[in-house]
Amino acid sequence: MRSGFLFSVLALASSALGAPAQDSLNRRAEVGHDSLSPSAQKVQDNDVGKSIARFNPLLHIAHGCQPYTAVNDAGDTGGGLKPSGSSDGGCKDTSKGQTYARGTWHNGRFAIMYAWYFPKDMPNDGVSVGSHRHDWESVVVWLNNPAVADPTILGGAASGHGQFKKTETPQKEGDSVKVEYFTQTLTNHELQFTDTTGKTYPVLDWDAMPAAMQTALNNTDFGQANVPFKDENFTENLDKASI
């Protein structure tokens, strides 16, 4: 009896100690869109991380929601907003924005994809046509090489409706390309390069994120919006954005 009891106790303890990582992933939750706050900048401690921080774009919001934080370190994700009321109703807070980034070599050039999350996408106030909960948009900045002393921007590509607008001369201020979140009549939101100067947000580098955050971004269903830099989408989007 005593040895059997001891074995049971040890087995339970072993099970409890072996499960935390999986349990933490299973405990991920969907939370209120405005309950998540941006993390401080976190990038790799190498040339890639330095370039991701250096070339963080300036984002101007011409219409619609401000960018919001999509996920926290524990893997909890924002539930977004029902597309009703005004186009920026419930998503006007300018302090919630987070820039997400992922870099890699692609077709002989170094690509950094920067992306932003928006709680809803409504092209016009009170109009449901083309509207949906959640939105993700991205811009790809193409560099010659992050390892050289002074990396050079070779071009950029801004997302919209599953495609990218590409240019070798994107508008810039310093090292940051200038992009704008906007809409045209009844089409939902997209990005374009712009002369208008926006603002930067703390950047989170995919390769410096906690595992729970990566897992959430890879697996969360954002409805009609797709995380552009998750494993399933990243390479395909770089193909579309290639200059």
N, C-alpha and C positions, 0 to 999 in steps of 0.2 A: 504493500500500500504506500509506504513512504517513498520508495524509489519511483513508483508510478506517478505519485503526486508531484515529485520533484521534476520528473520528465515533462509533465504537463505544464508546469510553471515555466520551465526553460523554453519549451516550444512556443508558448504564448509570448514570452519576452522576445524571442528571436523573430517571431512574426511581426510584432509591433515595431522592432528596430528596422526590419527590412522593408517596411511599407511606406515610410514617410514621403519619399520622392513621388511615388505613384499617387498616394493619397492627396498630396498637395496639388497635383494636376487635376484629380477628380473633384477637388473642392472649388475649382474655378467657378465664378458666378457671373451672371449678367447683372450689372448695377446701373443706377441712374446715370444718364449721360453727363450730368454736371457734377457728379460725385467724385470723379477722377481728376486729379491735379497733375500737371506735367512734372516729369522727373528732371533732375538736373542733367546737364549735358553729360553724355557717356559715350566715349569712342574708344577704339583700340589704341593701345600705346605703341603706335608704329607710324610709318609714313602714310599708310592708308587712313588711319584715324585722324592724323593731322590734316590731311586733305579734305576729309569729310567735314571737319569743323571749319576749315578755312573757307570752303566754297559753299557753305550753307546759304541757300537762296533767300532773297527778300520776297515775301508773299504779300500782295495787296488784295484785299477783299473788295471787289467792286459791287457785289450783290450777294445776298444770301447769308448763310451761316458763317460765323467765325470758325476757325479750326479748333477742334477739341482733342483732348487726350482720349485715345482709343482703348488703352490697356495699362494696367499697373504691373508692378514687379511680381505680384502673386498670380497674375494671369486673369484677373477679373477684367471684363470688357464692358464698355459702355453700351447701353441698350438702344441708343439713338432716340429719335423723336418721330412721332406720327406726322406725316406730311400734311398738316392742316394749318389754318390761320395764315399768318404772314410768312413770307419766305425766310425771315430771320427770327421768327417768334420762338423764344426759348433757347436761342443759341447766339446771343449777342455778346457774351462774355469774352473780352479780349485777353483774359489772363489764363485761359485754359489750353492754349495751343501747344502742340508738340510736333516737331519735325522728325520723321522717321527716315532712316537712310540705310542703304546697302550698296557696297562697292564690289566690283570684280573686273577682271580683264575680259574683254569681249571683242572679237574680230580685230585684234591688234591694238585696241585702244582701251583706256581705263574708264569704266562707266561708274558714276555714282548716281543712284536713283534716290531722290528725295521725295517723300510723300506726306500727305496730310489727310486727316480724317475729319469729316463733317457729320453732325448728327442727323441731318436730313437734307434732301435735295429737292427744292421747290423752285421752278423757274419763275412763277408769278404768285402773288398773294392770292390765297383762296382757290387756286386752280390745281386740280388733282392730276390733270393730264401731264405725263412725264415726270410726276413727283414720286419719290420713294424715300423710305427710311434708310439712313446711312448713305454716305458718299465717301469715296476715296479718289484722290487725284494725285498725280505725280509729275515730276520733271526729271529728266536725265541730263546730267552734266558730263560731257565727254572730255577727258584729259589726255595729254600725251603720256604722262607717267608720274604717279604720285611720289616716286622715289627720287626724282631729280631735285636739285636745289630749289628751283622755281617752276612748279608745274604750270602748264598752259592750258587754258580752255580751248578746245578744238570745235566746240559747238554745243547745242542743247536741243532738247525735244520736250514739248509740253503736251500733257495728256488731254484727251477729249473724246468721249464716246467710243472708247475701245481702240483708238488710234493715237498717233502723236504728230504734232506740228513740229517740223525739224528745220533747224537753221544752223549755219556755221558762224553767225554773228548775232547771238542773243544779246539783248540789252543788258547792261551790267552797271553796277555801282561798286567800285573796288573789285573784289574777287567774287561778288555775289551776283548771279543772274537775277533779273527782276521779272517776276511772274505775277499773273493776275487771275483770280477766281471770278468768273463772270458767267452770264447767260445771254442767250439771244432769243427774244420772243418766247416761243413755247418750247424751245429745246432746254434740257436741263444743263446743269453747270459743267464747266470745263476750265482748263487753264490755257493761257496764252502769254507770250512774252510781251512786256509793256514798258513804256517810258515812265510810268508811275512807280514811285518808290514805296514799297511796303515795309514789312518788318520781318526780322528773323525770330525763330522760336528755338528753345533748347533742342538740340539734336540728339537722337538716340540711334546709335550704330547697331545694326542687326548683329554683327559679330561681337558686340560687347553687351548684348542684352542677356538677362537671366533666362534660363531654359524655359521657365513657366511662361514668360512673355512671348518667346518665340513659338512655343506650342500653341498658345492662344491665338496668335496671329495666323498661324498655319491652319488652324482647325475651326475657328469661329465662323459661323454662317452670318455674313453681313448682308444677306438678301441679294438685292440687285447690284450691290457694290462689292468689288473684289479688291482684296489687299494686293496691290500691284507688285510688291517685293517678296511675297511669300514664296516658298520653294516651288509650288506648282506653277506660279505665274511669272517668276522673275526672268528667266531666260527668254521666254516668248515675248515679253514686253521689251526687253533689250533688243531683240531682233526687229521689232516694230519701230523702235526709237533710234536705230542705227543711222548715223549720218555718213 
